[in-house]
Amino acid sequence: MHIKELQLINFNNYETAHVRFHKEVNALTGKNGAGKTNILDAVYYSCIGKSYFSSGDKYVVRKGETVFRCQGEFDGDRGKEKVEVKVTPGKKKEIILSGKKLERLSDHIGRFPCVIIAPVDIQLMLEGSEERRKFLDNTIMQFDRSYVDAILAYNRLLKHRNATLKGFAEKHYYDQRMIDSISNGMYKPAQKIHKMRHALINDLSPWFDHYYGLISGESEKCSISYKSQLVDSSLEELFQKNIDRDKILSRTNSGIHKDDITLKMNGEALKNFASQGQLKSVILALKLCQYEILSRKNENLPILILDDIFDKLDRSRVEHLLSIVASDKIGQVFISDTNEDRIPELLTKISVAHKAFRVDGGQLEEIHSKT
């Protein structure tokens, strides 16, 4: 499965764009701010139905405009399929698949699996647990659509429970029956989410060992594990145990929204001492594991997007990484780089079919191709 063609209207810095891609590797080169990342985000948007880099659609629409469109044409085992996303900020997003309007975003997620690696992923390592939960959720959603429903149900009820607790505190009033009626609906989706996250980490762990060793040259040992309050107790038990704390703090202090990934290097917490190079290696390993899992869970190989990940890497390491991502085990690949010559030259050297595009000020120009 690959994206053959992309058309944009008012998407970030692109007034319009129309580009045809190579089914194997596509390199986008240009200065920072030229629009390379926006093209990669548009590919991701076509696959997933939302931006990877922006928290909401209102931040994706071109400045001064109110509507944007992103249209991708895919070719795979199911034949040709066209995805069109129409967005008017403040209104419901429209996703049209081969002429049929989809009712929900979850009906689209997973149809065109996609993995992206970008500099912003450093947040996975250094910021709060929410980013690491998003990584788990983004992976599972792309091979099990029922997981989306469980997440939506749990988060909706969690928001309702927190608002109810806050309202009780403001009114100096408490009704346990009302809290129980909300909590009862959270138990089933919480158990499903916990079970699937736990299974995912078990699947990821051996692949993480493999890829981190491959990338780092076995220079140190790095491990991944799942941290959850539901390992030892059910959500119902946790709610009963922590109800006094919930009352005092006016929010829900236990549940799968507290889950986390634990990463250790040589037995110590990764983020406490790892170098920038080691953090980047961990992120690459995690995302390649994600790619491995999605490859095995889906009928199509996922699209792989690499956004400016070769910065400050020497030429030999870039060539090594390219040989990994350009292998037969990987589907269509998109790469951005500020160096116009580096990626096309290395792709030619290792005999990989590709197209190279120069990006400048919201304009794309094909500058090189190898079939």
C-alpha positions in Angstrom: 0.0 0.0 0.0 1.3 3.4 -0.9 0.1 7.0 -1.5 0.4 7.8 -5.2 -0.8 11.4 -5.2 -1.5 14.2 -2.8 -3.6 17.4 -3.4 -3.8 20.2 -0.9 -5.8 23.4 -0.6 -5.0 25.9 2.2 -3.1 23.3 4.2 -0.6 25.1 6.4 1.7 27.2 4.2 0.4 25.7 1.0 -2.3 27.6 -0.9 -2.4 24.6 -3.4 -0.2 21.7 -4.0 -0.3 18.6 -6.3 2.4 16.0 -6.1 2.9 12.4 -7.3 5.1 10.2 -5.2 7.3 7.3 -5.7 6.0 4.0 -4.3 9.2 3.3 -2.5 11.2 6.3 -1.2 10.5 10.0 -1.4 13.0 12.6 -0.2 12.0 16.2 0.5 14.9 18.7 0.8 14.9 22.3 1.7 15.7 24.9 4.4 13.9 24.9 7.7 10.5 26.6 7.4 10.2 25.8 3.6 7.3 23.5 4.1 8.8 20.0 4.1 7.2 19.0 7.4 3.8 20.3 6.2 3.9 17.9 3.2 4.8 15.0 5.6 2.0 16.0 7.9 -0.4 16.1 5.0 0.6 12.5 4.2 0.0 11.5 7.8 -3.3 13.5 7.8 -4.5 11.5 4.7 -3.7 8.2 6.5 -5.0 9.0 10.0 -7.4 11.9 9.6 -5.7 14.3 11.9 -2.4 16.2 12.2 0.6 14.8 13.9 2.1 18.2 14.7 -0.9 20.4 15.5 -3.3 19.9 18.4 -6.4 20.9 16.4 -7.5 21.5 12.8 -7.8 25.2 13.4 -4.0 25.3 13.5 -3.6 23.5 10.2 -5.7 25.8 8.0 -3.6 28.3 6.1 -3.4 31.8 7.7 -6.2 34.0 6.6 -8.4 31.1 5.3 -11.3 29.3 6.9 -11.4 26.0 5.0 -8.8 23.4 4.0 -8.8 20.2 2.1 -6.3 17.3 2.0 -6.8 14.6 -0.6 -4.7 11.4 -1.0 -4.9 8.7 -3.6 -3.8 5.3 -2.4 -2.9 2.1 -4.2 -2.7 -1.3 -2.5 -4.1 -4.8 -2.3 -7.7 -3.4 -2.2 -7.0 -1.4 -5.4 -7.2 2.3 -5.7 -8.8 4.3 -2.9 -9.2 8.1 -2.6 -9.3 9.8 0.8 -10.6 13.4 1.0 -10.6 15.4 4.3 -12.6 18.6 4.3 -12.2 20.9 7.4 -14.0 24.1 8.3 -12.7 25.1 11.8 -15.6 25.0 14.3 -17.6 22.5 12.2 -17.5 18.7 12.0 -14.7 17.3 9.9 -15.7 15.4 6.8 -13.8 12.3 5.7 -14.8 10.9 2.4 -13.4 7.5 1.3 -13.8 6.7 -2.4 -16.9 8.9 -2.6 -18.5 7.6 0.7 -18.7 9.9 3.7 -17.6 8.2 6.9 -19.6 8.7 10.0 -16.7 8.6 12.4 -12.9 9.2 12.5 -12.5 5.8 14.0 -13.9 4.3 10.7 -10.9 5.7 9.0 -8.0 5.1 11.5 -6.1 1.9 10.7 -7.2 1.7 7.0 -3.9 3.2 6.0 -1.4 2.5 8.8 1.3 5.0 9.2 4.3 5.6 11.5 6.1 9.0 11.8 9.4 9.8 13.5 10.1 13.5 14.2 12.1 15.8 16.5 9.0 16.5 18.6 9.1 12.9 19.6 11.7 13.8 22.2 8.6 14.7 24.3 8.1 10.9 24.6 11.2 10.7 26.8 11.3 14.0 28.6 7.7 15.2 29.3 4.8 13.8 31.2 3.2 10.3 30.8 0.5 11.6 28.5 2.8 11.6 25.5 3.8 8.0 26.2 0.2 6.9 26.6 -0.5 8.6 23.2 2.2 6.4 21.7 0.4 3.3 23.0 -3.0 4.5 21.9 -1.8 5.6 18.4 -0.3 2.1 17.9 -3.3 0.1 19.0 -5.9 2.3 17.3 -4.3 1.4 13.9 -5.0 -2.3 14.2 -8.1 -2.5 16.5 -10.8 0.1 15.9 -12.8 -1.1 18.9 -10.0 0.3 21.1 -10.9 3.8 19.8 -14.5 3.3 21.2 -13.1 2.2 24.6 -10.8 5.2 24.8 -13.6 7.6 23.8 -16.0 6.0 26.3 -13.5 6.1 29.2 -12.3 9.7 28.6 -15.9 10.9 28.3 -16.9 9.4 31.6 -13.6 10.5 33.2 -14.4 14.1 32.2 -17.9 13.7 33.6 -16.7 12.2 36.9 -14.1 15.0 37.4 -16.7 17.7 36.6 -19.1 16.0 39.1 -16.5 15.9 41.8 -15.6 19.5 41.3 -19.2 20.5 41.4 -19.7 18.7 44.6 -16.8 20.5 46.2 -18.0 23.9 45.1 -21.5 23.2 46.6 -20.2 21.4 49.7 -22.3 18.4 48.8 -21.6 14.8 47.9 -23.7 12.0 46.4 -22.0 8.6 46.2 -24.7 7.1 44.1 -24.2 9.6 41.4 -20.4 9.0 41.4 -21.1 5.2 41.3 -23.4 5.6 38.4 -20.6 7.3 36.4 -17.9 5.0 37.7 -19.8 1.8 36.7 -19.5 2.7 33.0 -15.8 3.1 33.3 -14.9 -0.4 34.5 -15.4 -2.3 31.2 -13.5 0.1 28.9 -10.7 0.5 31.4 -10.2 -3.2 31.6 -10.1 -3.5 27.8 -7.6 -0.6 27.5 -5.4 -2.0 30.2 -5.4 -5.5 28.7 -4.5 -4.2 25.2 -1.8 -1.9 26.4 -0.2 -4.6 28.5 -0.3 -7.0 25.5 1.3 -4.3 23.2 4.2 -3.8 25.6 4.8 -7.5 25.8 4.9 -7.6 21.9 7.1 -4.5 21.7 9.7 -5.6 24.3 11.7 -8.1 22.3 11.6 -6.0 19.2 12.7 -3.0 21.2 15.8 -4.9 22.4 16.5 -5.9 18.8 16.2 -2.5 17.3 17.9 -0.6 20.1 20.9 -3.0 19.9 21.0 -2.6 16.1 20.9 1.2 16.3 23.3 1.7 19.3 25.7 -1.1 18.3 24.9 -2.9 21.6 26.8 -0.2 23.5 24.3 -0.3 26.4 21.2 -2.3 27.5 17.8 -0.5 27.3 14.5 -2.0 28.3 10.8 -1.1 28.2 8.0 -2.1 30.5 4.4 -1.1 31.3 3.4 0.8 34.5 -0.3 0.7 35.5 -2.3 0.9 38.7 -4.5 -1.8 37.2 -1.8 -4.4 37.4 -2.5 -5.2 41.0 -6.1 -3.9 41.5 -9.3 -3.5 39.5 -10.5 0.0 38.7 -13.5 -0.5 41.1 -11.1 -1.4 43.9 -8.9 1.7 43.1 -12.0 4.0 43.1 -13.1 2.6 46.5 -9.7 2.9 48.0 -9.1 6.5 46.8 -12.5 8.1 47.1 -11.5 10.3 50.0 -8.5 11.6 48.0 -10.8 12.2 45.0 -13.2 14.2 47.2 -10.3 16.4 48.6 -8.6 17.0 45.2 -11.9 17.2 43.2 -10.6 14.8 40.5 -10.1 11.2 39.7 -6.7 10.1 41.0 -6.6 6.5 39.8 -7.2 4.7 36.5 -5.7 3.9 33.1 -5.3 7.7 32.5 -2.3 7.3 34.9 -0.6 4.6 32.9 3.0 5.0 31.7 5.8 3.4 29.9 9.0 2.8 31.9 12.2 3.0 30.0 15.5 2.0 31.6 19.1 2.1 30.4 21.5 -0.3 32.2 18.9 -0.6 34.9 18.5 3.1 35.6 15.7 5.5 34.6 16.5 6.6 31.0 15.6 10.3 31.2 17.8 10.9 34.3 21.1 10.5 32.5 20.7 9.6 28.8 22.5 11.8 26.2 20.7 13.4 23.3 22.1 10.7 21.0 20.9 7.9 23.3 17.4 9.5 23.5 17.2 9.8 19.7 18.3 6.1 19.4 15.5 5.1 21.9 12.9 7.0 19.9 14.1 5.4 16.6 13.9 2.0 18.3 10.4 2.6 19.7 9.0 3.8 16.3 10.6 0.9 14.4 9.0 -1.4 16.9 5.7 0.3 16.3 6.2 -0.2 12.6 7.0 -3.9 13.2 3.8 -4.4 15.2 1.6 -2.6 12.7 3.2 -4.6 9.8 2.2 -7.8 11.5 -1.3 -6.7 12.6 -2.3 -5.2 9.2 -2.7 -6.5 5.7 -0.7 -3.6 4.3 2.8 -2.4 5.2 2.5 0.9 6.9 3.9 4.1 5.4 7.0 5.3 7.2 7.7 9.1 7.6 11.1 10.4 8.8 11.0 14.1 9.5 14.4 15.7 9.9 15.9 12.9 12.0 19.3 12.9 10.3 20.3 16.2 11.8 23.8 16.1 13.5 24.3 12.4 12.4 27.5 11.6 10.6 27.2 10.3 7.0 28.0 6.6 7.9 25.2 6.5 10.5 22.8 8.1 8.1 23.7 5.5 5.5 23.2 2.7 8.0 19.7 4.0 9.0 18.7 4.4 5.4 19.7 0.8 4.7 17.3 -0.2 7.5 14.3 1.8 6.4 14.8 1.2 2.7 14.7 -2.6 3.1 12.1 -4.9 1.7 10.4 -5.2 5.1 9.5 -1.5 5.0 6.8 -0.1 2.7 6.7 3.4 1.3 9.1 5.9 3.0 9.1 9.7 3.2 12.2 11.5 4.4 12.9 15.2 4.9 16.4 16.7 5.1 17.9 20.2 5.1 20.8 18.9 3.0 19.7 18.8 -0.6 22.3 16.3 -1.8 22.9 13.9 1.1 19.8 11.6 1.0 19.5 11.4 -2.9 23.2 10.5 -3.1 23.0 7.9 -0.4 19.8 6.4 -1.9 21.5 6.1 -5.3 24.6 4.6 -3.6 22.6 1.8 -2.0 20.5 1.3 -5.2 17.1 2.3 -3.8 14.4 3.5 -6.2 13.2 7.0 -5.2 12.1 10.5 -6.0 13.7 13.6 -4.6 11.8 17.0 -4.3 13.1 20.5 -3.5 10.7 22.4 -1.2 10.9 26.2 -1.1 8.2 28.6 0.1 5.3 26.2 -0.3 6.4 25.0 -3.7 7.6 21.6 -4.7 10.0 20.7 -7.5 11.1 17.2 -8.5 14.8 17.3 -8.8 15.9 13.7 -9.0 14.5 10.2 -9.5 15.7 6.7 -9.8 13.5 3.8 -10.8 
